[in-house]
Amino acid sequence: MSYISRLSRLDSCAVSDALDKLGLRGAVTGIQRLSTDRRIAGRVLTVKLDRAEGRANTRHLCTAAIEAAQPGDIIVVEQRTGLDAASWGGNLSIGAKVRGVAGVIVEGPARDIDDSRRLDFPVFARNATARTARGRIVEVAMNEPITVGDVTVNPGDYVIADSSAVVFVAASEIERALDTAEQIMAREEAMAQAIREGKPISQVMGANYEHMLKKA
């Protein structure tokens, strides 16, 4: 089974717990799922945006990333300028869906959320806005390291995003992160089954739970 298939069977909490156990950073909170109810997981393509400050875009934001994407990839955009200007919009969602992109994650604002919802295209962003990027922000890099929350994200890293959080896993750490997350999820599922079968929750959520995240 591929890494992406394995990651897709998990959730952000299990992967975050695995990173905690391994002493790694990757979880980012505060980025909201604005369209669809689906979890997404895949490889990362990065885009970095900055204030225009007199610079003109040589191409529309994020279009090069869409054209470079492979089916199942996830585009991750950094827009940390503080400006209320959309880093993603409806036509980009159409282009990304046609290309087979699994979703977009924006460290910053996105717009045309209703359009993306009608398309059933997953958009995760810090917030929504109606304000255009024109004259406000420009694309300054693609497939270079970016920052999301307090996490450095590199092209080719892995990410899982759902209604709880967005969690990045460095490509060099994906195998042991998946192994650990799968063990944690299996234990969580066993605990949930024990609760359903009537075992006192104080026993189920006792010492075993507290020891789950101890570093190996």
VENZICOR-V410615 format. One record per run of one state. SS is the DSSP state (alpha for helix, beta for strand, coil for the rest). FROM is the first residue (numbers start at 0). LEN is the number of residues. Records with the same first field share a line. If there is no record, write none. Layout:
# VENZICOR-V410615
SS: FROM-LEN ; FROM-LEN
This chain:
# VENZICOR-V410615
coil: 0-2 ; 8-3 ; 22-4 ; 28-3 ; 35-4 ; 51-11 ; 68-5 ; 78-11 ; 99-3 ; 110-2 ; 119-3 ; 128-8 ; 142-3 ; 148-2 ; 153-4 ; 161-4 ; 169-1 ; 196-4 ; 204-2 ; 211-5
alpha: 2-6 ; 11-11 ; 62-6 ; 89-10 ; 112-7 ; 170-26 ; 200-4 ; 206-5
beta: 26-2 ; 31-4 ; 39-12 ; 73-5 ; 102-8 ; 122-6 ; 136-6 ; 145-3 ; 150-3 ; 157-4 ; 165-4
